[in-house]
């Protein structure tokens, strides 16, 4: 029976895929590389930067992301939504997601802000949805210098996520 034959199975599959993509964004932002690896199929592919970076295999995808975002001086937020998910069968799906993201690079004193659309493919293996392909194309991207007097008052890594706003200065 395909999910399209069973409305409950369809809704469950759609929710599982939504949760998968949200976990992907959380793992990126918290640098949870083991958690991210668990979301990708071993043969997963990725296309980042509008196709500038084409990656094949989970290890290549993780290596690229670690290199690009792994330093604690690189802070990111990825917000995905407006999912358009299509089930292509009981164990295959594709989706388009809106992405807004921001990167603060403390070491280089810059901030990058952008918006994109992800084009993803998913496969269910052993009853669990995983990412077969993920990639995005930019609507826009802007890079600006961070003013030298900008103070970071909270960070997952530098303050254990606690705000120092109004508290003692480091």
N, C-alpha and C positions, 0 to 999 in steps of 0.2 A: 504494500500500500504506500503510495507516495504522499508526502505532506499535503499536497493540493487536494487529495481525496479526503483528508481528515482535517477539518478546521482547527481542532485542538492541537494536533501534531504540527500544523503550520505555525500556529501562534507560539508553541514551545520552541520550535526551531528558530523563529525570528528573534525571540528573546535570548536564546542561547548565543546567537550570532552577535546581538547587541552587546551582551555581557563580555563576549570575547574581545570585541574591538575596544570596549571601555577598559578592559584589563590591559590590553596592548598599550594604550595611552598611559595608564597608571605605571606600568612597568618601565616604560621609557623615562617618565619623569622622575621616578624614584631610583632609577638605575638598577632595577631588579633584573639582571641579565639571566639568571636561572629561571625566574618566572616567565620572562619573555621567551626564552628558549622553549618552554613547555607549551607555548601558544602557537608555535610555528611547526609546520610539517618539516621533516628532515630535508625534503627537496624544495622547500619554499623559495620563492624568488621575490625580489623587491626592486622597485624603480623609484629612486628618490631624486628630488630636485628637477622634476619634469623630465626625467630620463637621463640626467647627467650621470647618475650613478646606477648602473645595472648590476644587480647582484644575484647569484645563483647558489642556492644551498643555505640551510640554516646557519652554518658556521660562518659563511661569508657575510650574511646579513648581520649577525650578532657582532662580528669583528668590525664591520663598518660603523655600526651604531656605538659600540664601545669607544672606538677611536674618535668619533665625532662628538659624542656627548658624555663620555665616561669620566672626565675630570670633575672633581667637586667644585671647581670654579666655573663650570658651565651649568647653569640652572635653566630648566625648561618647563614649559607648560603646553600640553597638547589637549585641545578641547575638540572632541568629535561629536557630531550630531547630524540631524536631518538625514537619517539613514534611509536609503532607498534600497531595500533588500529584495532580491529575487531568488526564489528557490528554483533551481534548474533540475531538480530530481530529489529523491529522498536523501542523498548524501552529497549534493553539490549545490553551491549557492554563489551569488555574486552581489556586490553592493557598491553603491556610491555614497560617500560620507563627506560632509563639509568639515573642514579642519580650520581652526584658528590656532595659531601657535606663537609663542614668544620664547626667545632664547636670550639669556643674560650671560655674557662672557666676562666674568670678573677679571680674568687675567689680561684680557685685551681691551677692557673698558668700552665694550660695545653692547648694543641691544639690537636684536633682529626680531621683527614682527612680521607676520604674514598670514595669508589665507590661501587655502588650496581645496581641491577636491581629490579625495582618495578614490581609487578604483581597485577594489579587492575581490579576491576569489577565495572560497572556503571549501573544505572537504570534511565530511564526517567520517572518522576512522574509529573503529571500536566504540561506536556510540557517542563520540565526542567531536565537536566541531573544532577545527584548527585552521590556521591561515595557510593557504597555498600560495597566494601572491598578495602583496600589498604595494602600493605606489601612489604617488600624488603628482599633480601638475599644479603649479602656482597660479593663483589669480593675481596676487601681488606679493612682494617681499620688500621690506624696507630695512635698512641698516642705519642706525644712528649711534653716535658716540654717547656714552654715559657721562653726564657732567661730573667733574672731579669731586664735587661736594655731595654727590649722591651717596646716601648711607643705606646699606643693606641691614634691615632690622630683624630679619628672620630668614632662616634657611634650614632645610631638612638636614644638611650636613654640618653647618657651622654653628647653629644654635639648637640643634635637635628639634627644629620646627617651632621653637618658642619665640614669640615676639619680644624684642627688647625695646619696643616703642614705649617711651615713657619710663623705661627702667634704666639701670646703670649702663653707662657707655663702656664698650670694650676698650 
